Amino acid sequence: MTAVPPRKQYPPARPRQEPTAMPRLALYALAVCALAVIAAVVSFVQGSFLGVVWLLLAGLSSNMAWYYLRRAKARRAADGVSAAG
């Protein structure tokens, strides 16, 4: 019979400070905004006034990204207050 070696002791795991994830809808809106700005620039360079529509879409999507980020921040703050209370 052979002796079993003792188990290796590891230090206790420390909780990590993970960065908060951006809401998925805000990321999608931000991507649409960037693509709309690129499309607007390309349209204006080609001499088309269709770029105005792309600029309007970029403005709308940037507002959506801002809204979803603010909503997520408010929810995190509300969760923090309810967890602490």
C-alpha positions as CSV (number, residue, x, y, z in Angstrom):
1,M,0.0,0.0,0.0
2,T,1.3,3.4,-0.9
3,A,0.9,6.6,1.0
4,V,-1.4,9.3,-0.5
5,P,0.4,12.6,-0.7
6,P,-1.3,15.5,1.2
7,R,-3.5,17.8,-0.7
8,K,-2.0,21.1,-1.7
9,Q,-3.4,24.0,0.2
10,Y,-4.3,27.1,-1.9
11,P,-4.9,30.5,-0.5
12,P,-8.6,31.5,-0.3
13,A,-10.0,33.1,-3.4
14,R,-10.4,36.9,-3.3
15,P,-13.5,38.5,-4.8
16,R,-12.6,40.3,-8.0
17,Q,-13.7,43.7,-9.0
18,E,-15.1,42.9,-12.4
19,P,-15.9,45.8,-14.7
20,T,-19.6,46.3,-15.1
21,A,-20.9,45.0,-18.4
22,M,-22.4,47.5,-20.8
23,P,-26.0,46.7,-21.6
24,R,-26.3,44.8,-24.9
25,L,-28.9,47.1,-26.4
26,A,-26.6,50.1,-25.8
27,L,-23.8,48.3,-27.6
28,Y,-26.0,47.6,-30.6
29,A,-27.2,51.2,-30.7
30,L,-23.7,52.4,-30.5
31,A,-22.6,50.1,-33.4
32,V,-25.6,51.3,-35.5
33,C,-24.6,54.9,-34.7
34,A,-21.0,54.4,-35.8
35,L,-22.1,52.6,-39.0
36,A,-24.7,55.4,-39.8
37,V,-22.0,58.1,-39.4
38,I,-19.7,56.2,-41.8
39,A,-22.6,55.7,-44.3
40,A,-23.3,59.5,-44.0
41,V,-19.7,60.4,-44.7
42,V,-19.6,58.1,-47.7
43,S,-22.9,59.4,-49.1
44,F,-21.8,63.0,-48.8
45,V,-18.4,62.3,-50.4
46,Q,-20.3,60.7,-53.3
47,G,-22.4,63.8,-53.6
48,S,-25.7,62.3,-52.4
49,F,-28.0,64.1,-50.0
50,L,-29.1,60.7,-48.7
51,G,-26.5,61.3,-46.1
52,V,-29.0,63.4,-44.3
53,V,-31.1,60.3,-43.6
54,W,-28.0,58.6,-42.3
55,L,-27.3,61.5,-40.0
56,L,-30.8,61.4,-38.6
57,L,-30.4,57.6,-38.0
58,A,-27.1,58.3,-36.2
59,G,-28.7,60.8,-34.0
60,L,-31.6,58.5,-33.1
61,S,-29.3,55.6,-32.4
62,S,-27.0,57.7,-30.2
63,N,-29.9,58.8,-28.2
64,M,-31.0,55.2,-27.8
65,A,-27.5,54.2,-26.6
66,W,-27.5,57.1,-24.1
67,Y,-31.0,56.0,-22.8
68,Y,-30.1,52.4,-22.3
69,L,-26.8,53.3,-20.5
70,R,-28.7,55.7,-18.2
71,R,-31.4,53.1,-17.5
72,A,-28.8,50.4,-16.7
73,K,-27.0,52.9,-14.4
74,A,-30.3,53.7,-12.6
75,R,-31.1,50.1,-12.2
76,R,-27.7,49.3,-10.7
77,A,-28.1,52.2,-8.3
78,A,-31.6,51.0,-7.3
79,D,-30.3,47.5,-6.8
80,G,-27.4,48.8,-4.6
81,V,-29.8,50.8,-2.4
82,S,-32.2,47.9,-2.0
83,A,-29.4,45.4,-1.2
84,A,-27.9,47.8,1.4
85,G,-31.2,48.6,3.0
